[in-house]
Amino acid sequence: MVYDPDRWQILSGSFMDYAMPRAGDFPYIHIVSRPVPTKRNPLGVKGAGEAGTVGASYRR
């Protein structure tokens, strides 16, 4: 963002004035899933915190 330090006025008018990052500007990220089953139930599954609210908000 470009601004005038004397008047504290922003001089950037739109996103065309910014150096917007693109996909090629970011490093490669390698994502690995390492599931760890729980010993608290026979299936070894863990709950998701938002699962109860997502189902409740669904309406037919």
Short mmCIF file of the C-alpha atoms (twelve columns), coordinates in Angstrom:
data_MODEL
# 
_entry.id   MODEL 
# 
loop_
_atom_site.group_PDB 
_atom_site.id 
_atom_site.type_symbol 
_atom_site.label_atom_id 
_atom_site.label_alt_id 
_atom_site.label_comp_id 
_atom_site.label_asym_id 
_atom_site.label_seq_id 
_atom_site.Cartn_x 
_atom_site.Cartn_y 
_atom_site.Cartn_z 
_atom_site.pdbx_PDB_model_num 
ATOM 1  C CA . MET A 1  0.000   0.000   0.000  1 
ATOM 2  C CA . VAL A 2  1.335   3.414   -0.908 1 
ATOM 3  C CA . TYR A 3  0.505   6.364   1.315  1 
ATOM 4  C CA . ASP A 4  1.624   9.948   1.847  1 
ATOM 5  C CA . PRO A 5  3.395   10.006  5.238  1 
ATOM 6  C CA . ASP A 6  2.927   13.752  5.656  1 
ATOM 7  C CA . ARG A 7  -0.851  13.735  5.202  1 
ATOM 8  C CA . TRP A 8  -1.487  10.058  6.130  1 
ATOM 9  C CA . GLN A 9  -3.423  9.722   2.886  1 
ATOM 10 C CA . ILE A 10 -3.625  6.396   1.061  1 
ATOM 11 C CA . LEU A 11 -2.495  6.835   -2.550 1 
ATOM 12 C CA . SER A 12 -3.249  3.299   -3.776 1 
ATOM 13 C CA . GLY A 13 -6.615  3.534   -5.481 1 
ATOM 14 C CA . SER A 14 -7.360  -0.063  -6.464 1 
ATOM 15 C CA . PHE A 15 -5.919  -3.563  -6.580 1 
ATOM 16 C CA . MET A 16 -4.284  -2.635  -9.880 1 
ATOM 17 C CA . ASP A 17 -1.875  -0.471  -7.837 1 
ATOM 18 C CA . TYR A 18 -0.759  -3.408  -5.667 1 
ATOM 19 C CA . ALA A 19 1.711   -6.176  -6.436 1 
ATOM 20 C CA . MET A 20 -0.797  -8.994  -6.027 1 
ATOM 21 C CA . PRO A 21 0.796   -12.380 -5.275 1 
ATOM 22 C CA . ARG A 22 0.152   -15.178 -7.751 1 
ATOM 23 C CA . ALA A 23 0.456   -18.920 -7.459 1 
ATOM 24 C CA . GLY A 24 4.008   -18.849 -8.846 1 
ATOM 25 C CA . ASP A 25 5.106   -16.483 -6.070 1 
ATOM 26 C CA . PHE A 26 4.477   -19.015 -3.311 1 
ATOM 27 C CA . PRO A 27 6.717   -21.948 -2.388 1 
ATOM 28 C CA . TYR A 28 5.578   -25.507 -2.944 1 
ATOM 29 C CA . ILE A 29 3.919   -26.956 0.146  1 
ATOM 30 C CA . HIS A 30 3.848   -30.701 0.603  1 
ATOM 31 C CA . ILE A 31 0.943   -31.769 2.834  1 
ATOM 32 C CA . VAL A 32 1.108   -35.128 4.556  1 
ATOM 33 C CA . SER A 33 -1.706  -36.787 6.476  1 
ATOM 34 C CA . ARG A 34 -0.620  -38.825 9.467  1 
ATOM 35 C CA . PRO A 35 -3.801  -40.216 11.044 1 
ATOM 36 C CA . VAL A 36 -3.513  -41.309 14.661 1 
ATOM 37 C CA . PRO A 37 -6.485  -43.443 15.745 1 
ATOM 38 C CA . THR A 38 -7.866  -42.854 19.219 1 
ATOM 39 C CA . LYS A 39 -8.045  -45.650 21.786 1 
ATOM 40 C CA . ARG A 40 -11.257 -44.277 23.335 1 
ATOM 41 C CA . ASN A 41 -13.664 -46.123 21.005 1 
ATOM 42 C CA . PRO A 42 -13.656 -49.373 19.001 1 
ATOM 43 C CA . LEU A 43 -13.569 -47.629 15.602 1 
ATOM 44 C CA . GLY A 44 -10.605 -45.413 16.449 1 
ATOM 45 C CA . VAL A 45 -12.392 -42.341 15.049 1 
ATOM 46 C CA . LYS A 46 -12.284 -38.815 16.455 1 
ATOM 47 C CA . GLY A 47 -15.056 -36.254 16.360 1 
ATOM 48 C CA . ALA A 48 -15.045 -32.926 14.566 1 
ATOM 49 C CA . GLY A 49 -16.007 -29.848 16.574 1 
ATOM 50 C CA . GLU A 50 -18.284 -28.357 13.923 1 
ATOM 51 C CA . ALA A 51 -20.014 -31.598 12.917 1 
ATOM 52 C CA . GLY A 52 -22.907 -31.154 15.353 1 
ATOM 53 C CA . THR A 53 -23.755 -27.630 14.222 1 
ATOM 54 C CA . VAL A 54 -23.515 -28.315 10.490 1 
ATOM 55 C CA . GLY A 55 -26.089 -31.087 10.634 1 
ATOM 56 C CA . ALA A 56 -28.424 -29.039 12.821 1 
ATOM 57 C CA . SER A 57 -28.459 -26.092 10.413 1 
ATOM 58 C CA . TYR A 58 -29.522 -28.212 7.414  1 
ATOM 59 C CA . ARG A 59 -33.160 -27.675 6.518  1 
ATOM 60 C CA . ARG A 60 -35.337 -29.535 4.002  1 
# 
